[in-house]
Amino acid sequence: MKIEHLNATFQPAKIGHPHGLQVTYLKDNSTRNIFIYHEDGKEIVDWFNALRAARFHYLQVAFPGASDADLVPKLSRNYLKEGYMEKTGPKQTEGFRKRWFTMDDRRLMYFKDPLDAFARGEVFIGSKESGYTVLHGFPPSTQGHHWPHGITIVTPDRKFLFACETESDQREWVAAFQKAVDRPMLPQEYAVEAHFKHKP
């Protein structure tokens, strides 16, 4: 477990415990989830702070010229959005399946169950300058979805189709995706994008 890619975020609702913590890290460039809780709230907060302290030390070494004020926002991050959507496969002829989605920075991960250790799949969402677009709705003649509110993510390689149960869910997801698309990519994000393009 490399501290470079470690993140911790409180997740009481998802875990079903008031002192729940989700820890994520990259394993073979796939996100691994660990869900932990403790009966004593102070204990879980101490763990959260210990992970942040380790990240802070790592960042001080990795970015020696950066100020503390620049490093603090990088210690941990909350997810841009989480919730259920339906998705279809790459041919877009398969039926849509309900999945739990997590938007973590530029990684959109989907799971069969919110507490799964590994995602069923991950989608990299790059910037508009790199050919990524987010659209309301489905392409014409899309079938097989149970939920009516569509989203299409266009990447340089393919289109990803998602269906939301409500219009407000659709708006929130589109806003989260658009936030990623509108932000220019950092040099290290191009390496992540290249890995996604060459995934088997």
C-alpha positions, 0 to 999 in steps of 0.5 A: 500500500503506497502512501502516494496513492492513499486516500481516506474519507469518512463514510458513515452512511455507506458503511452503516456505522457512525464511525465508518472510514473508507481507505483507498489505494492503488493496487496494479493501477486499480482502486482497492477499497478497505472499509473500517469502523470502530465503536470509539469515534475518537479511535477512527478519527485518530486513524484518519489523522494518522493517515493524513499525517503520513500523506503530509510527510510524503508530500513534503518530501515529494514536493520540497518547495511547496508550502504547507498551505499548498499541501494541506488540500492534497492530504485527503479528498472527498468523492465528487459524487456517489450513487446508483446509475445504470450502465451498458457495455461497450457495444451499447446493445447489452441491457443496462445494469444498475451499478454503484458509481463513485467519482474520485477526481478523474476516475469514475468507478462502478461496483456491483455493491457499494462495499466491494473491495474492487471496482467492476470497471473504471473510466478515466474522464479527461479534459475537453482539450483531450477530446472528452465531452459530457452530454445530456441524454442518450444517442438516438435509438438507445434501448434497454434502460429502465431509468429515463435520464441519460448521460453520454460521456464521449472519450477519444476511444468510445462512448459510455452511456449511463441512465439516472433514476431522477432528473436531479441525479442526472444534473448532479452527475453531469455537473461532477463529470463536467467539472473534470472535463473543464479542468485542464489535465496535469502532466501526471494525469496523462500517464493515468490516461495512457494506462486506461487506454492500454488496459486489457 
